[in-house]
Amino acid sequence: MSLEAVSHHYGTYFSELSYPERRAAMRYIDVLSRRYPDLAAKATAGPGNEGTVYVYAPVPVEDDQNIALYEASADIAIDILLDTGVSIALMPGPE
């Protein structure tokens, strides 16, 4: 599947990312979907500030779940940063 074919699934601004950023965002959402399938199914990605890729996903309101999600997403983002040099941040997105 080409990146152009999946860009709609990842949101309107996905196409504004460079090829390495798109690949990193797809990997991030894929790994996130293994742990949080409901959230990752609604995730979108786009350019953020200072070269960071923002992944927007609905986050749980409950504190313990929210903390667990952000800890897991930080672990995923660190692995991707070390492998690719692409910085990714999870941002609260639409429900």
CNS distance restraints for C-alpha pairs under 8 A (distance, minus, plus):
assign (resid   1 and name CA) (resid   5 and name CA) 6.56 0.50 0.50
assign (resid   1 and name CA) (resid   6 and name CA) 7.39 0.50 0.50
assign (resid   2 and name CA) (resid   6 and name CA) 6.84 0.50 0.50
assign (resid   3 and name CA) (resid   7 and name CA) 6.12 0.50 0.50
assign (resid   3 and name CA) (resid  22 and name CA) 7.61 0.50 0.50
assign (resid   4 and name CA) (resid  15 and name CA) 7.60 0.50 0.50
assign (resid   6 and name CA) (resid  10 and name CA) 6.78 0.50 0.50
assign (resid   7 and name CA) (resid  11 and name CA) 6.43 0.50 0.50
assign (resid   7 and name CA) (resid  12 and name CA) 7.42 0.50 0.50
assign (resid   7 and name CA) (resid  14 and name CA) 5.70 0.50 0.50
assign (resid   7 and name CA) (resid  15 and name CA) 6.14 0.50 0.50
assign (resid   8 and name CA) (resid  12 and name CA) 6.21 0.50 0.50
assign (resid   8 and name CA) (resid  14 and name CA) 7.59 0.50 0.50
assign (resid   9 and name CA) (resid  44 and name CA) 7.50 0.50 0.50
assign (resid  10 and name CA) (resid  14 and name CA) 5.98 0.50 0.50
assign (resid  10 and name CA) (resid  43 and name CA) 6.74 0.50 0.50
assign (resid  10 and name CA) (resid  44 and name CA) 4.50 0.50 0.50
assign (resid  10 and name CA) (resid  45 and name CA) 5.73 0.50 0.50
assign (resid  11 and name CA) (resid  43 and name CA) 7.98 0.50 0.50
assign (resid  11 and name CA) (resid  44 and name CA) 4.79 0.50 0.50
assign (resid  11 and name CA) (resid  45 and name CA) 6.07 0.50 0.50
assign (resid  11 and name CA) (resid  46 and name CA) 7.43 0.50 0.50
assign (resid  12 and name CA) (resid  46 and name CA) 7.82 0.50 0.50
assign (resid  13 and name CA) (resid  17 and name CA) 7.45 0.50 0.50
assign (resid  13 and name CA) (resid  45 and name CA) 6.79 0.50 0.50
assign (resid  13 and name CA) (resid  46 and name CA) 4.84 0.50 0.50
assign (resid  13 and name CA) (resid  47 and name CA) 7.14 0.50 0.50
assign (resid  14 and name CA) (resid  22 and name CA) 6.96 0.50 0.50
assign (resid  14 and name CA) (resid  44 and name CA) 7.57 0.50 0.50
assign (resid  14 and name CA) (resid  45 and name CA) 5.50 0.50 0.50
assign (resid  14 and name CA) (resid  46 and name CA) 4.87 0.50 0.50
assign (resid  14 and name CA) (resid  47 and name CA) 7.60 0.50 0.50
assign (resid  15 and name CA) (resid  22 and name CA) 7.91 0.50 0.50
assign (resid  15 and name CA) (resid  46 and name CA) 7.85 0.50 0.50
assign (resid  16 and name CA) (resid  46 and name CA) 6.89 0.50 0.50
assign (resid  16 and name CA) (resid  47 and name CA) 6.86 0.50 0.50
assign (resid  17 and name CA) (resid  21 and name CA) 5.65 0.50 0.50
assign (resid  17 and name CA) (resid  22 and name CA) 5.80 0.50 0.50
assign (resid  17 and name CA) (resid  46 and name CA) 6.46 0.50 0.50
assign (resid  17 and name CA) (resid  47 and name CA) 6.10 0.50 0.50
assign (resid  17 and name CA) (resid  53 and name CA) 7.91 0.50 0.50
assign (resid  18 and name CA) (resid  22 and name CA) 6.13 0.50 0.50
assign (resid  19 and name CA) (resid  23 and name CA) 6.26 0.50 0.50
assign (resid  20 and name CA) (resid  24 and name CA) 6.12 0.50 0.50
assign (resid  20 and name CA) (resid  84 and name CA) 7.66 0.50 0.50
assign (resid  20 and name CA) (resid  86 and name CA) 7.55 0.50 0.50
assign (resid  21 and name CA) (resid  25 and name CA) 6.03 0.50 0.50
assign (resid  21 and name CA) (resid  53 and name CA) 6.96 0.50 0.50
assign (resid  21 and name CA) (resid  86 and name CA) 6.27 0.50 0.50
assign (resid  22 and name CA) (resid  26 and name CA) 6.08 0.50 0.50
assign (resid  23 and name CA) (resid  27 and name CA) 6.17 0.50 0.50
assign (resid  24 and name CA) (resid  28 and name CA) 6.07 0.50 0.50
assign (resid  24 and name CA) (resid  80 and name CA) 6.66 0.50 0.50
assign (resid  24 and name CA) (resid  84 and name CA) 7.32 0.50 0.50
assign (resid  24 and name CA) (resid  86 and name CA) 6.74 0.50 0.50
assign (resid  25 and name CA) (resid  29 and name CA) 6.14 0.50 0.50
assign (resid  25 and name CA) (resid  45 and name CA) 6.68 0.50 0.50
assign (resid  25 and name CA) (resid  53 and name CA) 7.28 0.50 0.50
assign (resid  25 and name CA) (resid  55 and name CA) 7.31 0.50 0.50
assign (resid  25 and name CA) (resid  88 and name CA) 7.35 0.50 0.50
assign (resid  26 and name CA) (resid  30 and name CA) 6.00 0.50 0.50
assign (resid  27 and name CA) (resid  31 and name CA) 6.13 0.50 0.50
assign (resid  28 and name CA) (resid  32 and name CA) 6.03 0.50 0.50
assign (resid  28 and name CA) (resid  76 and name CA) 6.48 0.50 0.50
assign (resid  28 and name CA) (resid  77 and name CA) 6.88 0.50 0.50
assign (resid  28 and name CA) (resid  80 and name CA) 7.38 0.50 0.50
assign (resid  29 and name CA) (resid  33 and name CA) 5.92 0.50 0.50
assign (resid  29 and name CA) (resid  40 and name CA) 5.97 0.50 0.50
assign (resid  29 and name CA) (resid  43 and name CA) 7.19 0.50 0.50
assign (resid  29 and name CA) (resid  55 and name CA) 7.97 0.50 0.50
assign (resid  30 and name CA) (resid  34 and name CA) 6.74 0.50 0.50
assign (resid  30 and name CA) (resid  40 and name CA) 7.62 0.50 0.50
assign (resid  31 and name CA) (resid  35 and name CA) 7.18 0.50 0.50
assign (resid  31 and name CA) (resid  76 and name CA) 7.25 0.50 0.50
assign (resid  32 and name CA) (resid  36 and name CA) 5.88 0.50 0.50
assign (resid  32 and name CA) (resid  37 and name CA) 7.31 0.50 0.50
assign (resid  32 and name CA) (resid  40 and name CA) 6.16 0.50 0.50
assign (resid  32 and name CA) (resid  72 and name CA) 7.96 0.50 0.50
assign (resid  32 and name CA) (resid  73 and name CA) 6.86 0.50 0.50
assign (resid  32 and name CA) (resid  76 and name CA) 7.57 0.50 0.50
assign (resid  33 and name CA) (resid  37 and name CA) 4.22 0.50 0.50
assign (resid  33 and name CA) (resid  38 and name CA) 7.43 0.50 0.50
assign (resid  33 and name CA) (resid  39 and name CA) 7.21 0.50 0.50
assign (resid  33 and name CA) (resid  40 and name CA) 4.80 0.50 0.50
assign (resid  33 and name CA) (resid  41 and name CA) 7.03 0.50 0.50
assign (resid  36 and name CA) (resid  40 and name CA) 6.15 0.50 0.50
assign (resid  37 and name CA) (resid  41 and name CA) 6.03 0.50 0.50
assign (resid  38 and name CA) (resid  42 and name CA) 7.05 0.50 0.50
assign (resid  39 and name CA) (resid  43 and name CA) 6.47 0.50 0.50
assign (resid  39 and name CA) (resid  57 and name CA) 5.97 0.50 0.50
assign (resid  39 and name CA) (resid  58 and name CA) 5.99 0.50 0.50
assign (resid  39 and name CA) (resid  59 and name CA) 7.24 0.50 0.50
assign (resid  40 and name CA) (resid  57 and name CA) 6.66 0.50 0.50
assign (resid  42 and name CA) (resid  57 and name CA) 6.06 0.50 0.50
assign (resid  42 and name CA) (resid  58 and name CA) 7.25 0.50 0.50
assign (resid  42 and name CA) (resid  95 and name CA) 7.93 0.50 0.50
assign (resid  43 and name CA) (resid  55 and name CA) 6.52 0.50 0.50
assign (resid  43 and name CA) (resid  56 and name CA) 5.40 0.50 0.50
assign (resid  43 and name CA) (resid  57 and name CA) 4.43 0.50 0.50
assign (resid  43 and name CA) (resid  58 and name CA) 7.48 0.50 0.50
assign (resid  43 and name CA) (resid  93 and name CA) 7.69 0.50 0.50
assign (resid  44 and name CA) (resid  55 and name CA) 5.63 0.50 0.50
assign (resid  44 and name CA) (resid  56 and name CA) 5.20 0.50 0.50
assign (resid  44 and name CA) (resid  57 and name CA) 6.68 0.50 0.50
assign (resid  45 and name CA) (resid  53 and name CA) 6.96 0.50 0.50
assign (resid  45 and name CA) (resid  54 and name CA) 5.64 0.50 0.50
assign (resid  45 and name CA) (resid  55 and name CA) 4.34 0.50 0.50
assign (resid  45 and name CA) (resid  56 and name CA) 6.09 0.50 0.50
assign (resid  46 and name CA) (resid  53 and name CA) 5.90 0.50 0.50
assign (resid  46 and name CA) (resid  54 and name CA) 5.50 0.50 0.50
assign (resid  46 and name CA) (resid  55 and name CA) 6.64 0.50 0.50
assign (resid  47 and name CA) (resid  51 and name CA) 7.05 0.50 0.50
assign (resid  47 and name CA) (resid  52 and name CA) 6.53 0.50 0.50
assign (resid  47 and name CA) (resid  53 and name CA) 4.88 0.50 0.50
assign (resid  47 and name CA) (resid  54 and name CA) 5.92 0.50 0.50
assign (resid  48 and name CA) (resid  52 and name CA) 5.02 0.50 0.50
assign (resid  48 and name CA) (resid  53 and name CA) 5.12 0.50 0.50
assign (resid  48 and name CA) (resid  54 and name CA) 5.22 0.50 0.50
assign (resid  49 and name CA) (resid  53 and name CA) 7.82 0.50 0.50
assign (resid  51 and name CA) (resid  87 and name CA) 7.38 0.50 0.50
assign (resid  52 and name CA) (resid  86 and name CA) 7.13 0.50 0.50
assign (resid  52 and name CA) (resid  87 and name CA) 4.96 0.50 0.50
assign (resid  52 and name CA) (resid  88 and name CA) 5.55 0.50 0.50
assign (resid  52 and name CA) (resid  89 and name CA) 6.97 0.50 0.50
assign (resid  53 and name CA) (resid  86 and name CA) 7.54 0.50 0.50
assign (resid  53 and name CA) (resid  87 and name CA) 6.14 0.50 0.50
assign (resid  53 and name CA) (resid  88 and name CA) 4.67 0.50 0.50
assign (resid  53 and name CA) (resid  89 and name CA) 6.35 0.50 0.50
assign (resid  54 and name CA) (resid  88 and name CA) 5.84 0.50 0.50
assign (resid  54 and name CA) (resid  89 and name CA) 5.10 0.50 0.50
assign (resid  54 and name CA) (resid  90 and name CA) 6.03 0.50 0.50
assign (resid  54 and name CA) (resid  91 and name CA) 6.38 0.50 0.50
assign (resid  55 and name CA) (resid  88 and name CA) 7.07 0.50 0.50
assign (resid  55 and name CA) (resid  89 and name CA) 6.15 0.50 0.50
assign (resid  55 and name CA) (resid  90 and name CA) 4.96 0.50 0.50
assign (resid  55 and name CA) (resid  91 and name CA) 5.89 0.50 0.50
assign (resid  56 and name CA) (resid  90 and name CA) 6.02 0.50 0.50
assign (resid  56 and name CA) (resid  91 and name CA) 4.79 0.50 0.50
assign (resid  56 and name CA) (resid  92 and name CA) 5.58 0.50 0.50
assign (resid  56 and name CA) (resid  93 and name CA) 4.54 0.50 0.50
assign (resid  56 and name CA) (resid  94 and name CA) 7.65 0.50 0.50
assign (resid  57 and name CA) (resid  90 and name CA) 7.24 0.50 0.50
assign (resid  57 and name CA) (resid  91 and name CA) 6.53 0.50 0.50
assign (resid  57 and name CA) (resid  92 and name CA) 5.53 0.50 0.50
assign (resid  57 and name CA) (resid  93 and name CA) 4.44 0.50 0.50
assign (resid  57 and name CA) (resid  94 and name CA) 6.66 0.50 0.50
assign (resid  57 and name CA) (resid  95 and name CA) 7.61 0.50 0.50
assign (resid  58 and name CA) (resid  92 and name CA) 5.58 0.50 0.50
assign (resid  58 and name CA) (resid  93 and name CA) 4.76 0.50 0.50
assign (resid  58 and name CA) (resid  94 and name CA) 5.52 0.50 0.50
assign (resid  58 and name CA) (resid  95 and name CA) 4.97 0.50 0.50
assign (resid  59 and name CA) (resid  66 and name CA) 6.41 0.50 0.50
assign (resid  59 and name CA) (resid  69 and name CA) 7.78 0.50 0.50
assign (resid  59 and name CA) (resid  92 and name CA) 5.80 0.50 0.50
assign (resid  59 and name CA) (resid  93 and name CA) 7.24 0.50 0.50
assign (resid  59 and name CA) (resid  95 and name CA) 7.99 0.50 0.50
assign (resid  60 and name CA) (resid  65 and name CA) 6.11 0.50 0.50
assign (resid  60 and name CA) (resid  66 and name CA) 5.26 0.50 0.50
assign (resid  61 and name CA) (resid  65 and name CA) 7.64 0.50 0.50
assign (resid  61 and name CA) (resid  66 and name CA) 6.55 0.50 0.50
assign (resid  62 and name CA) (resid  66 and name CA) 6.06 0.50 0.50
assign (resid  63 and name CA) (resid  67 and name CA) 6.04 0.50 0.50
assign (resid  64 and name CA) (resid  68 and name CA) 6.19 0.50 0.50
assign (resid  65 and name CA) (resid  69 and name CA) 6.08 0.50 0.50
assign (resid  66 and name CA) (resid  70 and name CA) 6.27 0.50 0.50
assign (resid  67 and name CA) (resid  71 and name CA) 6.10 0.50 0.50
assign (resid  68 and name CA) (resid  72 and name CA) 6.12 0.50 0.50
assign (resid  69 and name CA) (resid  73 and name CA) 6.02 0.50 0.50
assign (resid  70 and name CA) (resid  74 and name CA) 5.96 0.50 0.50
assign (resid  70 and name CA) (resid  90 and name CA) 7.49 0.50 0.50
assign (resid  71 and name CA) (resid  75 and name CA) 6.39 0.50 0.50
assign (resid  72 and name CA) (resid  76 and name CA) 6.40 0.50 0.50
assign (resid  73 and name CA) (resid  77 and name CA) 6.06 0.50 0.50
assign (resid  73 and name CA) (resid  90 and name CA) 6.89 0.50 0.50
assign (resid  74 and name CA) (resid  78 and name CA) 6.07 0.50 0.50
assign (resid  74 and name CA) (resid  89 and name CA) 7.73 0.50 0.50
assign (resid  75 and name CA) (resid  79 and name CA) 6.37 0.50 0.50
assign (resid  76 and name CA) (resid  80 and name CA) 6.34 0.50 0.50
assign (resid  77 and name CA) (resid  81 and name CA) 6.01 0.50 0.50
assign (resid  77 and name CA) (resid  87 and name CA) 6.88 0.50 0.50
assign (resid  77 and name CA) (resid  88 and name CA) 5.64 0.50 0.50
assign (resid  77 and name CA) (resid  89 and name CA) 7.06 0.50 0.50
assign (resid  78 and name CA) (resid  82 and name CA) 6.13 0.50 0.50
assign (resid  78 and name CA) (resid  87 and name CA) 7.93 0.50 0.50
assign (resid  79 and name CA) (resid  83 and name CA) 6.19 0.50 0.50
assign (resid  80 and name CA) (resid  84 and name CA) 5.73 0.50 0.50
assign (resid  80 and name CA) (resid  85 and name CA) 7.14 0.50 0.50
assign (resid  80 and name CA) (resid  86 and name CA) 6.69 0.50 0.50
assign (resid  80 and name CA) (resid  87 and name CA) 7.54 0.50 0.50
assign (resid  81 and name CA) (resid  85 and name CA) 4.53 0.50 0.50
assign (resid  81 and name CA) (resid  86 and name CA) 4.94 0.50 0.50
assign (resid  81 and name CA) (resid  87 and name CA) 5.39 0.50 0.50
assign (resid  81 and name CA) (resid  88 and name CA) 7.53 0.50 0.50
